[in-house]
Amino acid sequence: MRSRTFKFRTQPILDALTLDVTALEVLSATRLAFDDETAMIEADIAALEHAVGLVAETGLRVHCNMEYSTLVLAAGLVTERIARGVVVELVERHEIFDKSDIHAWIAEAAFKIRGRGGMIAMDDVSLTTLERRLIKVLTPDIIKVENRDALFAVRGAVRGIPIIAERIETGKHAELAKALGANEIQGFWCDRHAPHYAAGAPWMETMVPA
């Protein structure tokens, strides 16, 4: 399917209490064409395949970002490639929800992903009305929160679902996230506190050929 070469970098996710590396996230190091649906499907599938390889290489849980539109329009490609240990991290794009039956399609795709051992995460949750509906539809395995001001409210609203606090840039941020209920943390400060995943590790930057 791919006609381009994609480059990825990998960011560690740490346990908020022990600071052990619990997971990795595949991040694109290639400029993405967010307004081109076909190009985004191509990029998302490449990231998914890269995540599958990293699970096998590291034994860790590995996250990869995915547009909701990819989940709907390329559900077959996603479910064919998903593997146990991979977390499909859904990125919200409001325009995909214009169709009335879109939630049912997303829920069906999520069910198939879980059936093959994958997991579902929702990214950058701040408890908007749409996000509250999606949490009910998807019952995500993991919630990610970027806005620290929203973390306490999200923790109260999604009891029992693990939360990853993002944008952890200082030790103070890490302590605050833990105090507000985050189970795991991710960000620049975490990169510096995961020395065995520092730049130079073989999976930190990877080219995925066409």
C-alpha positions in Angstrom: 0.0 0.0 0.0 2.8 2.5 0.9 4.4 4.6 -1.7 6.6 6.7 0.6 9.3 6.1 3.1 8.3 7.0 6.7 10.6 7.9 9.5 9.6 7.3 13.1 11.0 8.2 16.6 10.0 6.5 19.8 9.2 8.0 23.1 9.1 6.1 26.4 6.2 6.0 28.8 7.0 5.6 32.5 5.2 4.3 35.5 4.3 7.4 37.5 5.4 5.8 40.8 8.5 3.8 40.0 9.6 5.6 36.8 10.2 2.2 35.1 9.6 2.2 31.3 6.2 0.5 30.8 5.5 1.3 27.2 6.7 3.1 24.1 4.9 5.4 21.7 5.7 5.6 17.9 5.8 9.2 16.8 6.2 10.3 13.2 9.4 12.1 12.2 8.0 12.6 8.7 5.9 15.6 7.9 2.2 14.4 7.7 -0.5 15.7 5.3 -3.3 15.9 7.8 -5.7 17.2 5.1 -5.1 14.2 2.8 -7.2 11.3 4.0 -5.4 8.7 1.8 -2.0 9.9 2.9 -3.0 9.7 6.6 -4.2 6.1 6.1 -0.8 5.3 4.6 1.1 6.9 7.4 -1.1 5.3 10.1 -0.7 1.8 8.7 3.1 2.3 8.5 3.1 3.4 12.1 1.0 0.4 13.1 3.4 -2.0 11.4 6.3 -0.3 13.1 4.6 -0.7 16.5 4.0 -4.4 15.8 7.7 -4.8 15.2 8.7 -2.9 18.3 6.4 -5.1 20.5 8.3 -8.2 19.2 11.7 -6.5 19.7 11.2 -5.0 23.1 8.4 -7.0 24.8 6.8 -3.7 25.8 3.4 -2.3 25.1 3.7 0.0 22.1 1.3 2.9 21.2 0.7 4.2 17.7 -1.4 7.2 16.7 -4.3 6.7 14.4 -6.9 9.0 12.9 -10.5 8.0 13.6 -11.0 8.2 9.8 -8.3 5.5 9.3 -10.1 3.3 11.8 -13.4 3.7 9.8 -12.1 3.7 6.2 -9.3 1.1 6.6 -10.7 -1.1 9.3 -9.7 -4.2 7.4 -6.0 -3.1 7.0 -5.9 -2.2 10.7 -7.3 -5.5 12.0 -5.2 -7.6 9.7 -2.0 -6.0 11.1 -2.8 -5.5 14.7 -1.0 -7.7 17.3 -1.1 -8.3 21.0 0.6 -5.5 22.9 -0.2 -2.8 20.3 -2.3 0.2 21.5 -4.2 2.1 18.8 -4.1 5.6 20.1 -7.1 7.5 18.5 -6.6 11.1 17.6 -9.7 13.3 17.5 -10.7 15.0 14.3 -14.2 16.4 14.6 -15.1 16.3 11.0 -15.2 12.5 10.9 -18.2 12.6 13.3 -20.6 14.3 10.9 -22.1 11.0 9.8 -24.8 9.8 12.2 -23.7 6.1 12.2 -19.9 6.8 12.7 -19.9 5.9 16.4 -21.2 2.4 15.6 -18.5 1.9 12.9 -15.8 3.0 15.4 -17.1 0.7 18.1 -17.2 -2.3 15.6 -13.6 -1.6 14.6 -12.5 -1.3 18.2 -14.1 -4.6 19.0 -12.2 -6.3 16.2 -8.9 -4.8 17.4 -9.5 -6.1 20.9 -10.4 -9.5 19.4 -6.9 -9.8 18.0 -5.2 -8.7 21.3 -4.8 -5.0 20.6 -5.9 -2.2 22.8 -7.6 1.2 22.4 -6.5 4.5 23.8 -8.1 8.0 23.5 -5.6 10.8 23.1 -5.7 14.3 24.7 -8.9 13.8 26.6 -10.4 16.9 28.4 -14.0 15.6 28.8 -15.7 17.5 26.0 -19.2 16.4 25.2 -18.0 14.5 22.2 -15.3 12.8 24.2 -17.7 11.7 26.9 -19.9 10.1 24.2 -16.8 8.4 22.7 -15.7 7.0 26.1 -19.1 5.3 26.5 -18.9 4.0 22.9 -15.3 2.8 22.9 -14.7 1.9 26.6 -11.0 2.7 26.0 -8.4 0.6 27.7 -6.2 3.7 28.3 -6.9 7.5 28.5 -4.3 10.1 27.8 -4.5 13.6 29.2 -2.3 16.5 27.9 -3.9 19.4 29.8 -2.8 19.1 33.5 -5.6 21.3 34.6 -8.1 18.6 33.3 -6.3 15.7 34.9 -8.1 15.6 38.2 -11.6 15.8 36.6 -10.7 13.1 34.0 -9.5 10.8 36.9 -12.8 11.3 38.6 -14.8 10.6 35.5 -13.0 7.5 34.3 -12.4 5.5 37.4 -10.8 2.2 36.7 -9.2 3.2 33.4 -5.5 3.8 33.4 -4.5 7.4 32.7 -1.2 8.6 31.0 -0.3 12.2 31.7 1.5 13.8 28.8 3.7 16.9 28.5 5.7 16.0 31.6 8.6 18.5 31.2 9.9 18.8 34.8 10.1 16.7 37.9 7.4 18.9 39.4 5.1 18.0 36.6 5.8 14.3 37.2 5.0 14.7 40.9 1.8 16.7 40.2 0.6 14.2 37.7 1.1 11.3 40.1 -0.7 13.3 42.9 -3.7 14.0 40.5 -4.1 10.3 39.7 -2.0 9.6 36.6 -0.8 6.0 36.4 1.9 6.7 33.8 3.7 9.7 32.5 5.2 10.8 29.2 7.2 13.8 27.9 10.6 15.4 27.7 11.4 14.8 31.4 10.5 11.2 31.0 12.8 10.8 28.0 15.8 12.0 30.2 14.8 9.5 32.9 14.8 6.5 30.7 18.5 6.1 29.9 18.3 2.7 28.3 15.8 4.2 25.8 18.0 7.3 25.1 18.7 8.5 21.6 21.0 6.0 19.9 19.0 2.9 20.9 18.2 1.0 17.7 14.5 1.6 17.7 14.6 5.4 18.5 14.6 6.4 14.9 13.6 4.0 12.1 13.1 4.3 8.4 10.1 2.3 7.1 10.7 1.8 3.3 8.0 1.7 0.7 
